[in-house]
Amino acid sequence: MDFGQNLVGWLRVEVEGPAGTEITVRHAEVLEDGELGVRPLRNAAATDTFVLSGTGVDVFEPTFTFHGFRYAEVAGWPGGLDPEFDPEVIGEAIRAVVVHNAMRPTSSFACSDPLVDRLVRNAVWGQKGNFLAVPTDCPQRDERLGWTGDIAAFAATAAFQYDAADFLHSWLLDVALETAHAGHVPIIVPDLMRHARFDGPPPFPEVAAQTIWSDAAVWVPQALWQAYGDLDLLAAHYPGMVAHLESVEPLLSETGLWDVGMQLADWLDPDAPPDQPWAAKAHPGVVATASFYRSVAFTAQAARLLGHDGDAERWAALAARVRAGFRTHYVSEGAEGLRVVSDCATVYALAICFGLLDGEEHARAADRLAELVAARDYRVTTGFAGTPLVTWALSEHGHVDAAYRLLLERGCPSWLYPITMGATTIWERWDSMLPDRSINPGEMTSFNHYALGAVADWIYQVVGGIRAAEPGYCRVLVQPVPGDGLDWARTALESRVGRIETAWRVEAGVAGAAEVKTGGTTAPRTFVLDVTLPVGVPADVVLPDGTRHEVTGGSHSFRCALPDPA
């Protein structure tokens, strides 16, 4: 059976038959050669067996487990299941039940490219399936653990798509408890691995504090603060943030760099060997130092907001030390221009987005980033560290065209390649399914892993144009950035202050607008934007031509000429 959507939950079965009849249901996310693709499940049987009572219609719903699946194989059905059987009748007897923690959906998005629409829906479905009790990495195989790096990458997207404040608050309390126990933020919370029993050596070695993974103790509260503006929530998470900083500060070298110890860093860089997903192009010290700077800088900001002035000074001084070390040892200027050590997309994205550069250095770094992206034909070259940031680094610093081309690329590796292969959730690997429709031979091959879907945050805020000018959207920045490949987009957010909506389109044939060349002729192009704001909520509206408008509440419409894209 194909349910048309990779989901998390179980089957609800209504069936009547002789006593003792056994019905077996096996689950899988994909098919390979017409059969269930179960190798990625590893040791997870993903199998339910129902035994009929013979006393009438039995209803089975295995609520003490869950599976990640799109496909189910049903065997032992009384009288058999004819493939030509009326699907509506089968649908009455066998239903897929979707399960996730109770969270209020808060976002919607649509645009002129159906593949981008599907990408955003895949990010939503990925969050649904992995926000079940704890924010897991994957819901299907013999793992289902609260890996901290996944949610560190995805937290901002998660907080836009759903009201995830309570869910992530509960988990962050667990993070603080596990940090107190381990002396650092573990890579898994709850840290179930220390209770596990393995026939051989553990599948993953014990590691100390990890960049990005341990930074979740700060980055997730930062995302919640930006999305919801809840100072009490920030205060509750502040001790865990401090514990993370205090666990990493002793690991810094005399230069102020976090450049010692093994790091997962830019995990799942598509250029890394399949069996060494940590072996990324990005220098691990660059990733770790940049990421720790972000954590320290936000903790200093949080301390000021919470009135911890002594802490604020302490963390500001540490941030300055780390930043100075980064700039001294990892940033250089030469005949070829500005360079960051290891000279790959991820390191420029981090340096730009985390505030490690000064003034015009941002533009020069973005220029180099655009060169690197173009040299790889706009295929994705980043892992966990760089993927949430690369489009931001481009679009905010003069390379909107490159950001859009990166988003809209369909070749592998790219965000849209999985969509062309029928994906209905975000994959763990850029090529979890190979172009010949065989499953990636790597040990880790999940088809429901939300981390690489963090680009949805950029889609909502930059393509859609809804940004928080102040935490909790008490003031809104409406700044949609159109690009070649999309003709219109509609975005909505049910924020804590009310519903915010944007809808833009590019019109042709409007006199006085800029002209675009089409086959030797020219046609004028105009950008049209409609905005709806909650009553009393102020917003700054920035149009593509740079004009700025201040409005408050209600519905507003704007137009401007679009420049020739040339």
C-alpha positions as CSV (number, residue, x, y, z in Angstrom):
1,M,0.0,0.0,0.0
2,D,1.2,3.5,-0.9
3,F,-0.1,6.2,1.4
4,G,1.3,8.9,-0.8
5,Q,3.2,10.7,2.0
6,N,6.1,9.7,4.2
7,L,4.7,9.9,7.6
8,V,5.1,8.9,11.2
9,G,2.5,6.9,13.1
10,W,0.8,3.6,12.6
11,L,-1.9,1.7,10.7
12,R,-5.4,1.4,12.0
13,V,-6.9,-1.9,10.8
14,E,-10.5,-3.0,10.9
15,V,-10.8,-6.7,9.9
16,E,-13.0,-9.7,10.4
17,G,-11.8,-13.3,10.1
18,P,-11.3,-16.7,11.7
19,A,-9.9,-16.8,15.2
20,G,-6.1,-17.1,15.3
21,T,-5.6,-15.6,11.8
22,E,-2.4,-13.5,11.8
23,I,-2.0,-10.4,9.8
24,T,1.5,-9.0,9.5
25,V,2.2,-5.4,8.5
26,R,5.7,-4.3,7.5
27,H,6.6,-0.6,7.0
28,A,9.2,1.3,4.9
29,E,9.8,4.8,3.6
30,V,10.7,3.9,0.0
31,L,10.5,1.1,-2.5
32,E,13.6,-0.5,-4.2
33,D,13.1,-2.8,-7.2
34,G,9.4,-2.9,-6.3
35,E,9.9,-4.2,-2.8
36,L,10.0,-2.5,0.6
37,G,13.3,-0.7,1.0
38,V,14.1,-2.0,4.5
39,R,17.9,-1.9,4.6
40,P,18.0,1.7,5.9
41,L,15.9,0.5,8.9
42,R,19.0,-1.4,10.1
43,N,17.8,-3.5,13.1
44,A,14.3,-2.0,13.3
45,A,11.8,-4.7,12.3
46,A,9.1,-2.1,11.7
47,T,6.6,-4.9,11.8
48,D,3.2,-5.3,13.5
49,T,1.4,-8.6,13.9
50,F,-2.4,-8.7,14.6
51,V,-4.1,-11.9,15.7
52,L,-7.9,-12.0,15.0
53,S,-10.3,-12.9,17.7
54,G,-12.9,-14.5,15.4
55,T,-15.7,-12.8,17.3
56,G,-16.6,-10.1,14.8
57,V,-14.8,-7.0,13.5
58,D,-11.5,-6.5,15.2
59,V,-9.9,-3.0,15.4
60,F,-6.2,-2.9,15.8
61,E,-4.3,0.4,16.5
62,P,-0.7,-0.2,17.9
63,T,-0.4,3.0,20.0
64,F,2.6,1.8,22.0
65,T,4.9,2.1,19.0
66,F,5.3,4.3,15.9
67,H,6.8,3.8,12.5
68,G,8.2,6.1,9.8
69,F,6.7,5.0,6.5
70,R,5.0,5.8,3.2
71,Y,4.6,2.1,2.1
72,A,3.2,-0.8,4.0
73,E,3.1,-4.5,3.1
74,V,0.1,-6.3,4.4
75,A,0.2,-10.1,4.5
76,G,-2.3,-12.7,5.9
77,W,-5.4,-10.7,5.2
78,P,-8.5,-13.1,5.3
79,G,-9.3,-13.9,1.7
80,G,-6.3,-11.8,0.5
81,L,-6.2,-8.2,-0.7
82,D,-6.8,-8.0,-4.4
83,P,-4.6,-5.2,-5.9
84,E,-7.6,-4.3,-8.0
85,F,-9.8,-4.0,-5.0
86,D,-11.7,-0.7,-4.6
87,P,-9.2,1.6,-2.9
88,E,-12.1,3.3,-1.1
89,V,-13.1,0.0,0.5
90,I,-9.5,-0.7,1.5
91,G,-9.3,2.8,2.9
92,E,-12.1,2.0,5.2
93,A,-10.3,-1.1,6.5
94,I,-6.8,0.2,6.6
95,R,-5.9,3.8,7.5
96,A,-2.6,5.5,8.2
97,V,-2.7,7.5,11.4
98,V,-0.3,10.5,11.6
99,V,1.2,11.1,15.0
100,H,3.1,14.0,16.4
101,N,3.1,16.2,19.5
102,A,0.3,18.6,19.7
103,M,1.5,21.9,18.2
104,R,-0.4,24.7,16.5
105,P,0.5,25.1,12.8
106,T,1.6,28.7,12.3
107,S,2.8,29.0,8.7
108,S,1.7,28.7,5.1
109,F,3.6,29.2,1.9
110,A,2.8,28.9,-1.8
111,C,4.7,30.1,-4.9
112,S,4.8,29.8,-8.6
113,D,7.2,26.8,-8.6
114,P,5.5,23.6,-7.4
115,L,8.8,22.0,-6.5
116,V,9.6,24.8,-4.0
117,D,6.1,24.4,-2.6
118,R,6.8,20.7,-2.2
119,L,10.2,21.5,-0.5
120,V,8.4,23.6,2.1
121,R,5.8,21.0,2.7
122,N,8.5,18.4,3.1
123,A,10.1,20.6,5.8
124,V,6.7,20.8,7.6
125,W,6.2,17.0,7.3
126,G,9.7,16.4,8.6
127,Q,9.0,18.5,11.6
128,K,5.7,16.7,12.3
129,G,7.3,13.3,12.1
130,N,10.3,14.2,14.3
131,F,8.6,16.3,16.9
132,L,7.3,13.3,18.8
133,A,8.2,13.4,22.6
134,V,11.7,14.8,21.7
135,P,13.1,16.4,18.6
136,T,14.5,13.3,16.9
137,D,16.9,13.0,14.0
138,C,14.8,10.3,12.3
139,P,11.6,8.4,13.1
140,Q,12.1,5.0,11.3
141,R,15.3,3.1,12.0
142,D,16.8,1.7,15.2
143,E,17.8,5.2,16.4
144,R,15.1,7.8,16.9
145,L,17.3,9.9,19.2
146,G,17.3,13.6,20.2
147,W,20.4,14.5,18.3
148,T,21.2,18.1,19.3
149,G,22.8,19.1,16.0
150,D,19.7,18.5,14.0
151,I,17.5,20.9,16.0
152,A,20.4,23.4,16.3
153,A,20.3,23.7,12.5
154,F,16.5,23.6,12.2
155,A,15.2,25.5,15.2
156,A,14.4,28.8,13.4
157,T,12.4,27.0,10.8
158,A,10.6,24.9,13.4
159,A,9.5,28.0,15.3
160,F,8.1,29.6,12.1
161,Q,6.2,26.5,11.0
162,Y,4.6,25.6,14.4
163,D,4.2,27.1,17.8
164,A,6.9,24.9,19.2
165,A,7.7,26.9,22.3
166,D,6.3,24.4,24.8
167,F,7.8,21.4,23.0
168,L,11.3,22.8,22.8
169,H,11.1,24.4,26.2
170,S,10.5,21.0,27.7
171,W,13.4,19.5,25.8
172,L,15.7,22.4,26.7
173,L,15.1,21.6,30.4
174,D,16.3,18.1,29.6
175,V,19.4,19.6,27.9
176,A,20.3,21.5,31.1
177,L,19.9,18.4,33.2
178,E,22.0,16.3,30.9
179,T,24.6,19.0,30.7
180,A,24.9,19.1,34.5
181,H,25.3,15.3,34.5
182,A,27.9,15.1,31.7
183,G,29.8,18.3,32.2
184,H,29.0,19.4,28.7
185,V,26.0,19.4,26.3
186,P,25.8,15.9,25.0
187,I,25.2,15.2,21.3
188,I,22.0,13.3,22.2
189,V,19.3,14.5,24.7
190,P,18.0,12.6,26.5
191,D,21.4,10.9,26.5
192,L,20.1,7.3,26.1
193,M,23.4,6.0,24.7
194,R,24.9,5.8,28.2
195,H,22.1,3.3,29.1
196,A,22.4,1.2,25.9
197,R,23.9,-2.3,25.7
198,F,25.6,-3.3,22.5
199,D,26.8,-6.7,21.3
200,G,30.0,-5.1,20.1
201,P,31.5,-1.6,20.4
202,P,29.1,1.3,20.4
203,P,28.1,2.5,16.9
204,F,29.2,6.0,17.8
205,P,32.2,6.9,20.0
206,E,31.8,9.0,23.1
207,V,32.7,12.5,22.4
208,A,33.1,15.7,24.4
209,A,31.4,19.0,23.6
210,Q,30.7,19.4,19.9
211,T,30.3,22.5,17.8
212,I,26.7,23.0,16.6
213,W,25.5,20.0,18.5
214,S,26.4,21.5,21.9
215,D,25.6,25.0,20.6
216,A,22.0,23.9,20.5
217,A,21.8,24.9,24.2
218,V,22.1,28.5,23.0
219,W,20.8,28.4,19.4
220,V,17.4,26.9,20.2
221,P,16.7,29.5,22.9
222,Q,17.8,32.2,20.4
223,A,15.3,30.9,17.9
224,L,12.5,30.8,20.5
225,W,13.4,34.3,21.6
226,Q,13.3,35.7,18.1
227,A,10.0,33.9,17.3
228,Y,8.1,34.4,20.5
229,G,9.7,37.3,22.4
230,D,9.1,35.5,25.7
231,L,11.5,36.8,28.3
232,D,10.5,34.3,31.0
233,L,11.3,31.5,28.6
234,L,14.7,33.0,27.9
235,A,15.3,33.3,31.6
236,A,14.5,29.6,32.1
237,H,17.0,28.6,29.4
238,Y,19.7,31.0,30.4
239,P,21.4,28.7,33.0
240,G,21.7,26.0,30.3
241,M,23.3,28.5,28.0
242,V,25.8,29.5,30.6
243,A,26.6,25.9,31.3
244,H,27.5,25.3,27.7
245,L,29.8,28.3,27.5
246,E,31.5,27.3,30.7
247,S,32.1,23.8,29.4
248,V,33.7,25.1,26.2
249,E,35.7,28.1,27.4
250,P,38.4,25.8,29.0
251,L,38.8,24.0,25.6
252,L,39.9,27.2,23.8
253,S,43.5,27.5,22.9
254,E,45.6,30.5,23.9
255,T,44.7,32.0,20.5
256,G,41.0,32.1,21.5
257,L,40.2,29.4,18.9
258,W,38.2,26.2,19.5
259,D,40.6,24.2,17.4
260,V,41.3,21.1,19.4
261,G,39.5,17.8,19.6
262,M,37.4,15.8,17.1
263,Q,34.4,17.7,15.7
264,L,31.4,16.6,13.7
265,A,31.3,20.2,12.3
266,D,29.9,20.5,8.8
267,W,28.4,17.0,9.0
268,L,27.2,15.4,5.8
269,D,29.0,17.7,3.4
270,P,28.1,16.1,0.1
271,D,31.8,15.9,-0.8
272,A,32.7,13.9,2.3
273,P,33.1,10.1,1.9
274,P,29.8,8.3,2.5
275,D,31.4,6.4,5.4
276,Q,33.1,9.5,6.9
277,P,30.3,12.2,7.1
278,W,32.4,14.4,9.4
279,A,35.3,14.7,6.8
280,A,34.0,18.0,5.3
281,K,35.8,20.6,3.3
282,A,35.3,23.2,6.0
283,H,38.1,23.3,8.6
284,P,36.6,22.1,11.9
285,G,38.3,24.8,13.9
286,V,36.8,27.5,11.6
287,V,33.3,26.0,12.1
288,A,33.7,25.5,15.9
289,T,35.2,28.9,16.6
290,A,32.6,30.7,14.4
291,S,29.7,28.8,16.0
292,F,31.0,29.3,19.5
293,Y,31.3,33.0,18.8
294,R,27.6,33.1,17.9
295,S,26.7,31.3,21.1
296,V,28.8,33.6,23.3
297,A,27.5,36.8,21.6
298,F,23.9,35.8,22.0
299,T,24.4,34.8,25.6
300,A,25.9,38.2,26.3
301,Q,22.8,39.8,24.7
302,A,20.5,37.5,26.8
303,A,22.4,38.5,30.0
304,R,21.8,42.2,29.3
305,L,18.1,41.5,28.6
306,L,17.7,39.6,31.8
307,G,19.6,42.2,33.9
308,H,22.7,40.1,34.5
309,D,25.1,42.9,33.9
310,G,28.2,41.2,35.3
311,D,27.5,38.2,33.1
312,A,27.0,40.4,30.1
313,E,30.4,42.0,30.5
314,R,32.0,38.6,31.0
315,W,30.5,37.1,27.9
316,A,31.1,40.2,25.8
317,A,34.8,40.0,26.7
318,L,34.9,36.3,25.8
319,A,33.1,37.0,22.5
320,A,35.6,39.7,21.7
321,R,38.5,37.3,22.4
322,V,37.0,34.6,20.2
323,R,36.3,37.0,17.4
324,A,39.8,38.4,17.5
325,G,41.2,34.9,17.4
326,F,39.1,34.0,14.4
327,R,40.0,37.1,12.5
328,T,43.7,36.8,13.2
329,H,44.1,33.1,12.4
330,Y,41.3,32.3,9.9
331,V,40.7,35.5,7.8
332,S,43.3,36.9,5.4
333,E,43.6,39.5,2.6
334,G,45.8,38.8,-0.4
335,A,46.2,39.4,-4.1
336,E,43.2,37.2,-4.8
337,G,41.0,39.0,-2.2
338,L,39.6,38.1,1.2
339,R,39.9,34.4,2.1
340,V,38.8,32.3,5.0
341,V,40.7,29.2,5.9
342,S,39.6,26.2,3.9
343,D,38.0,28.5,1.2
344,C,34.7,26.7,0.8
345,A,31.1,27.8,0.9
346,T,30.4,26.9,4.6
347,V,33.2,28.9,6.1
348,Y,32.2,32.1,4.2
349,A,28.5,31.6,5.1
350,L,29.4,31.3,8.8
351,A,31.8,34.3,8.8
352,I,29.3,36.5,7.1
353,C,26.2,35.4,9.0
354,F,27.7,35.2,12.5
355,G,29.2,38.7,12.5
356,L,32.9,37.8,12.2
357,L,33.7,40.3,9.5
358,D,33.8,44.1,9.4
359,G,32.3,46.6,6.9
360,E,33.2,45.9,3.3
361,E,34.6,42.5,4.2
362,H,31.1,41.2,4.1
363,A,30.7,42.1,0.4
364,R,34.2,40.7,-0.5
365,A,33.4,37.4,1.4
366,A,30.0,37.2,-0.3
367,D,31.7,37.7,-3.7
368,R,34.0,34.8,-3.0
369,L,31.1,32.7,-1.8
370,A,29.2,33.5,-5.1
371,E,32.3,32.4,-7.1
372,L,32.5,29.1,-5.2
373,V,28.7,28.4,-5.7
374,A,28.9,29.2,-9.4
375,A,32.0,27.1,-9.8
376,R,30.0,24.1,-8.6
377,D,27.1,24.8,-11.0
378,Y,24.9,25.9,-8.1
379,R,24.9,22.4,-6.6
380,V,24.8,22.3,-2.8
381,T,28.3,21.9,-1.2
382,T,27.4,22.4,2.4
383,G,26.5,20.2,5.4
384,F,24.9,20.9,8.8
385,A,26.9,24.0,9.5
386,G,26.6,25.8,6.2
387,T,23.3,24.7,4.7
388,P,21.0,26.9,6.9
389,L,23.1,30.0,6.1
390,V,24.4,29.9,2.6
391,T,21.4,31.4,0.9
392,W,21.3,34.1,3.6
393,A,24.9,35.0,3.1
394,L,24.3,35.4,-0.6
395,S,21.0,37.2,-0.7
396,E,21.9,39.7,2.1
397,H,25.1,40.8,0.4
398,G,24.3,41.4,-3.2
399,H,24.0,38.0,-4.7
400,V,20.2,37.3,-4.8
401,D,20.6,35.7,-8.2
402,A,23.0,33.1,-6.9
403,A,20.8,32.4,-3.9
404,Y,17.8,31.7,-6.1
405,R,19.8,29.6,-8.5
406,L,21.1,27.5,-5.6
407,L,17.5,27.1,-4.3
408,L,16.1,26.2,-7.7
409,E,18.8,23.8,-8.9
410,R,17.5,20.3,-9.6
411,G,20.6,18.3,-10.1
412,C,22.1,16.3,-7.3
413,P,23.1,17.5,-4.7
414,S,20.4,20.2,-4.3
415,W,17.3,20.9,-2.4
416,L,15.0,20.1,-5.3
417,Y,16.7,16.9,-6.5
418,P,14.9,14.8,-3.8
419,I,11.6,16.4,-5.0
420,T,12.3,15.2,-8.5
421,M,12.8,11.7,-7.1
422,G,9.4,11.8,-5.3
423,A,10.5,12.9,-1.8
424,T,7.7,13.9,0.5
425,T,10.0,14.7,3.5
426,I,13.5,16.0,3.8
427,W,16.2,13.4,3.4
428,E,19.2,12.8,5.6
429,R,21.6,12.7,2.7
430,W,21.4,14.9,-0.4
431,D,21.4,11.6,-2.3
432,S,19.6,9.2,0.0
433,M,18.2,7.8,-3.2
434,L,20.5,7.7,-6.2
435,P,19.4,8.8,-9.7
436,D,18.9,5.1,-10.7
437,R,16.4,4.9,-7.9
438,S,18.6,2.6,-5.8
439,I,19.1,3.5,-2.1
440,N,22.3,5.1,-1.1
441,P,24.7,2.3,0.2
442,G,25.8,4.3,3.2
443,E,25.0,3.1,6.7
444,M,23.0,6.3,7.5
445,T,20.3,6.7,4.9
446,S,17.1,8.2,6.3
447,F,14.3,9.6,4.2
448,N,12.9,11.8,7.0
449,H,15.6,14.0,8.5
450,Y,14.7,17.7,8.8
451,A,18.1,19.3,9.3
452,L,18.9,20.0,5.6
453,G,15.4,21.5,5.2
454,A,16.5,24.5,7.3
455,V,16.5,26.5,4.0
456,A,12.8,26.9,4.6
457,D,13.6,29.6,7.1
458,W,15.2,31.6,4.3
459,I,12.2,30.9,2.1
460,Y,9.7,32.2,4.6
461,Q,11.8,35.3,5.5
462,V,13.5,36.3,2.3
463,V,11.3,34.9,-0.5
464,G,8.1,35.4,1.6
465,G,9.4,38.5,3.2
466,I,8.1,38.1,6.8
467,R,10.9,38.9,9.3
468,A,10.8,39.8,13.0
469,A,12.2,43.4,13.4
470,E,11.8,42.9,17.1
471,P,11.5,39.6,19.0
472,G,8.1,38.0,18.9
473,Y,7.1,40.2,15.8
474,C,6.2,43.1,18.1
475,R,7.5,45.0,15.1
476,V,7.7,43.4,11.7
477,L,10.1,43.8,8.8
478,V,8.3,43.0,5.5
479,Q,11.1,42.7,2.9
480,P,10.4,40.1,0.2
481,V,13.3,39.7,-2.2
482,P,12.1,38.4,-5.6
483,G,14.5,36.5,-7.9
484,D,14.6,34.9,-11.3
485,G,12.6,31.7,-11.3
486,L,9.6,32.7,-9.2
487,D,6.8,35.0,-10.4
488,W,4.8,35.1,-7.2
489,A,4.7,34.0,-3.6
490,R,2.3,34.0,-0.7
491,T,3.3,33.6,2.9
492,A,1.5,33.8,6.2
493,L,2.5,33.5,9.9
494,E,0.2,33.1,12.9
495,S,2.5,35.0,15.3
496,R,2.0,35.7,19.0
497,V,0.7,39.2,18.0
498,G,-1.6,37.9,15.3
499,R,-1.7,36.9,11.6
500,I,0.9,38.4,9.2
501,E,0.4,37.9,5.5
502,T,2.4,38.8,2.4
503,A,1.6,38.2,-1.2
504,W,3.8,39.5,-4.1
505,R,3.8,39.0,-7.8
506,V,5.7,40.3,-10.8
507,E,3.5,41.9,-13.4
508,A,4.4,42.7,-17.0
509,G,3.0,45.3,-19.2
510,V,2.8,48.2,-16.7
511,A,3.8,51.5,-18.3
512,G,6.8,53.2,-16.6
513,A,8.2,50.0,-15.1
514,A,11.6,48.7,-15.7
515,E,12.0,46.5,-18.8
516,V,13.1,43.0,-19.2
517,K,14.5,41.7,-22.5
518,T,12.5,38.8,-24.0
519,G,13.6,37.6,-27.4
520,G,14.8,40.9,-28.8
521,T,11.9,42.9,-27.4
522,T,11.3,44.4,-24.0
523,A,8.5,44.1,-21.6
524,P,8.1,46.2,-18.5
525,R,8.1,44.5,-15.1
526,T,6.4,45.7,-11.9
527,F,6.6,44.3,-8.4
528,V,3.3,44.3,-6.6
529,L,3.1,43.6,-2.8
530,D,0.1,43.1,-0.6
531,V,0.6,43.1,3.2
532,T,-1.8,42.4,6.0
533,L,-0.8,43.1,9.6
534,P,-2.5,42.5,13.0
535,V,-4.2,45.6,14.5
536,G,-1.8,48.0,16.1
537,V,1.4,46.1,15.0
538,P,3.9,48.4,13.3
539,A,6.0,47.3,10.3
540,D,8.7,48.5,8.1
541,V,8.1,47.6,4.4
542,V,11.1,47.5,2.2
543,L,10.6,47.1,-1.5
544,P,13.1,45.7,-4.0
545,D,13.9,49.2,-5.3
546,G,15.1,50.2,-1.8
547,T,12.1,52.4,-0.9
548,R,11.0,52.1,2.7
549,H,7.5,52.6,4.1
550,E,6.3,52.6,7.8
551,V,2.8,51.3,8.3
552,T,0.7,50.0,11.3
553,G,-1.9,47.3,11.2
554,G,-4.4,46.5,8.5
555,S,-4.0,45.9,4.8
556,H,-1.6,47.8,2.5
557,S,-0.5,47.5,-1.1
558,F,2.7,48.7,-2.7
559,R,4.2,48.8,-6.2
560,C,7.6,49.5,-7.6
561,A,9.6,49.0,-10.8
562,L,11.9,46.1,-11.0
563,P,15.3,46.6,-12.4
564,D,16.4,44.9,-15.6
565,P,17.8,41.5,-14.4
566,A,20.3,41.6,-17.3
